[in-house]
Amino acid sequence: MTTLLLLFAAGLIGGLLLGMIGVGMALIAVPVLTFALPHLGVPPDLAPTVALATSMGIVTIGSVSTVVAHNRLGNIDWPAFRAIVPFSLLGVLAGSLLVTRLPASTLKLIFAAFLLFVGVKMLISGRTGGAVRPVSVAIYRAAGAAIGFAGALIGAGGGVFMVPFLSGRGWKMVRAVATSAAIGLPVTIFGAVFHALRPLTGVAAPMLGSIHLQALIGIGFGSVLAAPFGARLASRLPGDVLKKGFALILLVLAVELIRH
């Protein structure tokens, strides 16, 4: 029961952050799942692999709620969405195929490295927003493919990279967050289906392919409740303050993941 309550709390926190700054669900879910899954019938050596697969399903659930909320607020740039998404899907396919061939310990270190990189970058980056710099459609497409590939390696839709990419082009934080969430939704759906169709043996728990169903429901339910609230906060709170606070969370999670 304690483990399930921890998963629900992680879903609340991750969903809130996903709605506010476009990242957070996978970055909270994967470390928590890596620690919790051995208590839910998953062998420790398989925990990182199952955590990444389950995270894709969890992020999908949270992203649906987030995108609906941001669309109602008029925050999503749909032309950019249409230009980027097909190439993000190609990237996530390539990344998902690579994930199945990497050892679990390697995935764990990759995820910790991403946390450290993004956390430090968020801490030292300047203010978001300003004049929007013109970017060609080709660059958006290339960025979408690269971000989809990287997102598959960390069990997410790539928002941890898409938001900094868009805000670095001068987009307002709330618009970058909302558009990134919309772009990430089909990417995470694609990734979740891929993992759901990939059977995994040796796990004494209800599974859908490589996805742990108890963890999916526990964290997913929390994210659905919190994500719309986070989307509303994104339109009211300073994006730079949110970035700095979340960066500290990333660094703490990275250190804990490396220690374990």
C-alpha positions as CSV (number, residue, x, y, z in Angstrom):
1,M,0.0,0.0,0.0
2,T,2.8,2.4,0.9
3,T,4.4,1.8,-2.5
4,L,1.1,2.5,-4.4
5,L,0.6,5.7,-2.4
6,L,4.1,6.7,-3.4
7,L,3.3,6.1,-7.1
8,F,0.1,8.1,-6.8
9,A,2.0,11.0,-5.2
10,A,4.6,10.9,-8.0
11,G,1.7,11.1,-10.5
12,L,0.4,14.2,-8.8
13,I,3.8,15.9,-8.8
14,G,4.7,14.8,-12.3
15,G,1.3,15.8,-13.8
16,L,1.5,19.2,-12.1
17,L,5.0,19.8,-13.6
18,L,4.0,18.5,-17.0
19,G,1.2,21.0,-17.1
20,M,3.3,23.9,-15.9
21,I,6.6,23.5,-17.8
22,G,6.0,20.7,-20.3
23,V,8.5,18.3,-18.6
24,G,8.4,16.4,-15.4
25,M,6.2,13.4,-15.8
26,A,8.9,11.0,-17.1
27,L,11.6,12.7,-15.1
28,I,9.7,12.0,-11.9
29,A,8.2,8.6,-13.0
30,V,11.3,6.8,-14.2
31,P,13.4,7.2,-11.0
32,V,10.5,6.5,-8.7
33,L,9.6,3.4,-10.7
34,T,13.2,2.2,-10.8
35,F,13.1,2.3,-7.0
36,A,9.5,1.0,-6.5
37,L,9.2,-1.7,-9.1
38,P,11.3,-4.3,-7.3
39,H,8.6,-4.1,-4.5
40,L,5.9,-4.8,-7.1
41,G,7.1,-8.1,-8.6
42,V,9.8,-6.8,-11.0
43,P,13.3,-8.2,-10.7
44,P,15.8,-5.4,-9.9
45,D,17.8,-6.1,-13.1
46,L,14.7,-5.5,-15.2
47,A,13.4,-2.5,-13.2
48,P,15.0,0.2,-15.4
49,T,13.7,-1.4,-18.6
50,V,10.1,-1.7,-17.2
51,A,10.3,1.8,-15.7
52,L,11.1,3.3,-19.2
53,A,8.3,1.3,-20.9
54,T,5.7,2.1,-18.2
55,S,6.8,5.8,-18.2
56,M,5.7,6.0,-21.9
57,G,2.2,4.9,-21.0
58,I,2.1,7.2,-18.0
59,V,3.3,10.3,-20.0
60,T,0.6,9.5,-22.6
61,I,-2.1,9.6,-20.0
62,G,-0.8,12.9,-18.5
63,S,-0.3,14.4,-21.9
64,V,-3.9,13.9,-23.0
65,S,-5.1,15.9,-19.9
66,T,-2.4,18.6,-20.4
67,V,-3.1,19.1,-24.2
68,V,-6.8,19.4,-23.7
69,A,-6.3,22.0,-21.0
70,H,-3.8,24.0,-23.0
71,N,-5.9,23.8,-26.1
72,R,-8.8,25.4,-24.2
73,L,-6.5,28.2,-23.2
74,G,-5.4,28.8,-26.8
75,N,-1.7,28.1,-26.0
76,I,-0.8,25.6,-28.7
77,D,0.9,26.5,-32.0
78,W,-0.8,24.0,-34.3
79,P,1.2,24.8,-37.5
80,A,4.4,24.0,-35.7
81,F,2.8,20.8,-34.4
82,R,2.0,19.7,-38.0
83,A,5.5,20.4,-39.2
84,I,7.3,18.6,-36.4
85,V,5.2,15.5,-35.4
86,P,5.8,13.2,-38.4
87,F,9.6,13.5,-37.9
88,S,9.3,13.1,-34.1
89,L,7.5,9.8,-34.7
90,L,10.4,8.6,-36.9
91,G,12.8,9.5,-34.2
92,V,11.0,7.8,-31.5
93,L,10.8,4.6,-33.6
94,A,14.5,4.6,-34.0
95,G,15.1,5.3,-30.3
96,S,12.6,2.6,-29.2
97,L,14.4,0.0,-31.3
98,L,17.7,1.0,-29.7
99,V,16.3,0.8,-26.2
100,T,15.5,-2.9,-26.6
101,R,19.2,-3.6,-27.3
102,L,20.7,-1.7,-24.4
103,P,21.5,-3.2,-21.0
104,A,19.3,-2.0,-18.2
105,S,22.3,-0.5,-16.3
106,T,23.2,1.5,-19.4
107,L,19.7,2.9,-19.6
108,K,19.8,3.9,-16.0
109,L,23.1,5.8,-16.6
110,I,21.8,7.5,-19.7
111,F,18.7,8.7,-17.9
112,A,20.8,10.1,-15.0
113,A,23.1,11.9,-17.5
114,F,20.1,13.5,-19.2
115,L,18.8,14.7,-15.8
116,L,22.2,16.3,-14.9
117,F,22.5,17.9,-18.3
118,V,19.0,19.4,-18.4
119,G,19.1,20.4,-14.8
120,V,22.4,22.3,-15.1
121,K,21.2,23.9,-18.4
122,M,18.0,25.1,-16.8
123,L,19.9,26.6,-13.9
124,I,22.3,28.6,-15.9
125,S,20.0,29.6,-18.8
126,G,18.8,33.2,-19.0
127,R,15.2,34.5,-19.1
128,T,12.8,32.9,-21.5
129,G,10.8,34.7,-24.2
130,G,11.8,37.8,-26.2
131,A,11.9,38.2,-30.0
132,V,11.0,35.0,-31.8
133,R,13.9,34.0,-34.1
134,P,12.9,32.8,-37.5
135,V,13.6,29.1,-38.0
136,S,13.2,27.1,-41.2
137,V,10.8,24.2,-41.5
138,A,13.7,21.9,-42.2
139,I,15.3,22.8,-38.8
140,Y,12.1,22.2,-37.0
141,R,11.8,18.8,-38.6
142,A,15.4,17.9,-37.9
143,A,14.9,19.0,-34.3
144,G,11.7,16.9,-34.0
145,A,13.5,13.8,-35.2
146,A,16.4,14.2,-32.9
147,I,14.2,15.0,-29.9
148,G,11.9,12.0,-30.6
149,F,14.9,9.8,-30.7
150,A,16.3,11.2,-27.4
151,G,12.8,11.0,-25.8
152,A,12.5,7.3,-26.5
153,L,15.8,6.7,-24.7
154,I,14.5,8.4,-21.5
155,G,10.9,7.1,-21.7
156,A,9.3,10.4,-22.6
157,G,7.9,12.4,-25.5
158,G,11.0,14.6,-25.6
159,G,9.5,17.7,-23.9
160,V,12.6,17.9,-21.7
161,F,14.4,18.9,-25.0
162,M,11.6,20.4,-27.0
163,V,10.7,23.1,-24.4
164,P,14.3,24.4,-24.2
165,F,14.6,24.3,-28.0
166,L,11.4,26.3,-28.6
167,S,12.1,28.8,-25.8
168,G,15.6,29.2,-27.1
169,R,14.1,30.4,-30.3
170,G,12.3,33.2,-28.4
171,W,8.9,31.5,-27.8
172,K,7.1,32.5,-24.7
173,M,7.4,29.8,-22.1
174,V,3.7,29.0,-21.9
175,R,3.5,28.6,-25.7
176,A,6.6,26.4,-25.8
177,V,5.2,24.2,-23.0
178,A,1.8,23.8,-24.6
179,T,3.1,23.1,-28.1
180,S,5.7,20.7,-26.8
181,A,3.0,18.8,-24.9
182,A,0.9,18.5,-28.1
183,I,3.9,17.4,-30.1
184,G,4.8,14.8,-27.4
185,L,1.3,13.3,-27.3
186,P,1.4,11.2,-30.6
187,V,5.1,10.4,-29.9
188,T,4.3,8.9,-26.5
189,I,1.2,7.1,-27.8
190,F,3.5,5.5,-30.5
191,G,6.1,4.6,-27.9
192,A,3.5,3.2,-25.5
193,V,2.0,1.0,-28.2
194,F,5.5,-0.2,-29.1
195,H,6.2,-1.3,-25.5
196,A,2.8,-2.7,-25.0
197,L,3.3,-5.1,-27.9
198,R,6.8,-6.2,-26.6
199,P,6.3,-9.1,-24.2
200,L,8.6,-9.3,-21.2
201,T,9.1,-12.5,-19.2
202,G,10.3,-13.1,-15.6
203,V,8.0,-10.5,-14.0
204,A,5.6,-11.7,-11.3
205,A,3.0,-8.9,-11.8
206,P,0.2,-7.9,-14.2
207,M,1.9,-6.6,-17.3
208,L,0.9,-5.3,-20.7
209,G,3.9,-6.2,-22.8
210,S,6.7,-4.4,-21.0
211,I,4.3,-2.0,-19.1
212,H,3.6,-2.6,-15.4
213,L,-0.2,-2.1,-15.1
214,Q,-0.3,-1.3,-11.4
215,A,2.3,1.4,-11.7
216,L,0.6,2.7,-14.9
217,I,-2.8,3.1,-13.1
218,G,-1.3,4.5,-9.9
219,I,0.9,7.2,-11.4
220,G,-1.5,7.8,-14.4
221,F,-4.4,8.6,-12.1
222,G,-2.4,11.1,-10.1
223,S,-1.2,12.8,-13.3
224,V,-4.8,13.1,-14.8
225,L,-5.9,14.9,-11.6
226,A,-2.9,17.3,-11.5
227,A,-2.1,18.1,-15.1
228,P,-5.0,20.5,-15.8
229,F,-4.2,22.5,-12.7
230,G,-0.6,22.8,-13.8
231,A,-1.7,24.0,-17.3
232,R,-3.7,26.8,-15.6
233,L,-0.7,27.8,-13.4
234,A,1.5,28.0,-16.5
235,S,-0.5,31.0,-17.7
236,R,-0.1,32.8,-14.4
237,L,3.3,32.0,-12.8
238,P,6.7,33.2,-14.1
239,G,8.2,30.6,-16.3
240,D,11.7,31.4,-15.2
241,V,11.0,30.7,-11.6
242,L,9.4,27.4,-12.5
243,K,12.4,26.4,-14.6
244,K,14.9,27.1,-11.8
245,G,12.9,25.2,-9.2
246,F,12.4,22.2,-11.4
247,A,16.1,22.2,-12.3
248,L,17.0,21.6,-8.7
249,I,14.6,18.7,-8.6
250,L,16.3,17.2,-11.7
251,L,19.7,17.4,-10.1
252,V,18.5,15.7,-6.8
253,L,16.9,12.9,-8.8
254,A,20.0,12.4,-10.9
255,V,22.2,12.1,-7.9
256,E,19.8,9.6,-6.2
257,L,19.6,7.5,-9.4
258,I,23.4,7.3,-9.7
259,R,23.7,6.4,-6.0
260,H,21.3,3.4,-6.4
